[in-house]
């Protein structure tokens, strides 16, 4: 008897909840992030959309190889906009994803995404590396809680990005 009473209630809840397929995915968030920072010379980026992709207080970290090892540069999304925005407009920049691995656990996801960045005007490759993103589900949307990236070098080429250690 209890099962009979619960079944209609469960059906009503299922009908009122948005379908999972209609929600954004971690991959869509990553692709939007690549898209919003990419553009031709002179094109202002959609910084409002950029901000919407992140949770409040999100952190961005560059793991910068140096002769002495690695240096960490940590910033907020606003710091990134201030630091990178003028250069993206002046030089044009397109970042594309080369390969992605996504690990999801409930409303959390870790995304490893290798990338290649080119100056838009010349096509010159100016960056290759790995982005590591932590995303969280916020309602129907996946948002970036943190992103750390490291440019590739001789010791850490992109081909090693998905090696287990």
Secondary structure, 3 states (H helix, E strand, C coil): CHHHHHHHHHHHHHHHCCCHHHCCCHHHHHHHHHHHHCECCCCCCCHHHHHHCEEEEEEEEEEEEECCEEEEEEECHHHHHHHHHHHHHHHCEEEEEEEEEEEEECCEEEEEEEEEEECCCCCCEEEEEEEEEEEEEECCEEEEEEEEEEECCCCCCHHHCCCCC
